[in-house]
Amino acid sequence: MRWAIDCFRLTVAPARPETQIHTHMCYSEFASMIEEIARLDANPDCGLKTRAWPETRAALTNLVAAAGRRRRTAEILATAVTASRAAITALHPSQIGAPA
């Protein structure tokens, strides 16, 4: 449970305070995790099905925009990691302290 919470917090850490974070736990055993959920200051509703259409459309618009930003960030990071790996691979073992 601790690992899952740490991963969740790491994932949502960059979100702005006004950002709503929704996660699906509809099929989970709430009895085993409700105290931990409360510590996350989470509202365990099932999301958009409880909202009116204007709020749902606005939330989905924000969700799509956020997903696009995350994808662009992930692409930039993946490119940087690939370039770093290539640069490290190109080094002679003596340049990185490895046995020749």
GILIN-V937092 format. One record per residue. N is the residue number from 1. RES is the residue in one small letter. PSI is psi in degrees with one decimal (none if undefined). Layout:
# GILIN-V937092
n=N res=RES psi=PSI
n=N res=RES psi=PSI
This chain:
# GILIN-V937092
n=1 res=m psi=-42.9
n=2 res=r psi=-43.4
n=3 res=w psi=-44.1
n=4 res=a psi=-41.3
n=5 res=i psi=-43.3
n=6 res=d psi=-41.6
n=7 res=c psi=-43.4
n=8 res=f psi=-46.5
n=9 res=r psi=-40.1
n=10 res=l psi=-41.2
n=11 res=t psi=-39.2
n=12 res=v psi=-2.0
n=13 res=a psi=-40.0
n=14 res=p psi=-7.8
n=15 res=a psi=144.1
n=16 res=r psi=156.5
n=17 res=p psi=-32.6
n=18 res=e psi=-4.6
n=19 res=t psi=131.3
n=20 res=q psi=127.8
n=21 res=i psi=124.0
n=22 res=h psi=136.3
n=23 res=t psi=151.4
n=24 res=h psi=116.4
n=25 res=m psi=23.7
n=26 res=c psi=-28.8
n=27 res=y psi=13.5
n=28 res=s psi=164.8
n=29 res=e psi=96.4
n=30 res=f psi=-33.3
n=31 res=a psi=-33.2
n=32 res=s psi=-11.2
n=33 res=m psi=3.8
n=34 res=i psi=-36.5
n=35 res=e psi=-40.9
n=36 res=e psi=-37.5
n=37 res=i psi=-43.2
n=38 res=a psi=-35.7
n=39 res=r psi=-22.5
n=40 res=l psi=-2.9
n=41 res=d psi=46.6
n=42 res=a psi=151.9
n=43 res=n psi=101.5
n=44 res=p psi=57.6
n=45 res=d psi=173.8
n=46 res=c psi=17.3
n=47 res=g psi=-134.0
n=48 res=l psi=-22.4
n=49 res=k psi=-14.7
n=50 res=t psi=5.0
n=51 res=r psi=157.8
n=52 res=a psi=161.4
n=53 res=w psi=-43.9
n=54 res=p psi=-43.1
n=55 res=e psi=-36.9
n=56 res=t psi=-46.8
n=57 res=r psi=-44.5
n=58 res=a psi=-43.3
n=59 res=a psi=-41.7
n=60 res=l psi=-36.7
n=61 res=t psi=-46.0
n=62 res=n psi=-38.8
n=63 res=l psi=-45.6
n=64 res=v psi=-42.5
n=65 res=a psi=-43.7
n=66 res=a psi=-40.2
n=67 res=a psi=-40.2
n=68 res=g psi=-42.7
n=69 res=r psi=-42.5
n=70 res=r psi=-41.6
n=71 res=r psi=-42.9
n=72 res=r psi=-42.4
n=73 res=t psi=-44.0
n=74 res=a psi=-39.9
n=75 res=e psi=-43.2
n=76 res=i psi=-45.5
n=77 res=l psi=-41.0
n=78 res=a psi=-40.3
n=79 res=t psi=-42.6
n=80 res=a psi=-41.3
n=81 res=v psi=-43.1
n=82 res=t psi=-43.7
n=83 res=a psi=-40.6
n=84 res=s psi=-43.9
n=85 res=r psi=-41.8
n=86 res=a psi=-41.6
n=87 res=a psi=-41.1
n=88 res=i psi=-42.1
n=89 res=t psi=-33.5
n=90 res=a psi=-18.3
n=91 res=l psi=147.1
n=92 res=h psi=144.0
n=93 res=p psi=-33.8
n=94 res=s psi=-21.3
n=95 res=q psi=-16.7
n=96 res=i psi=14.8
n=97 res=g psi=9.7
n=98 res=a psi=154.1
n=99 res=p psi=138.5
n=100 res=a psi=none
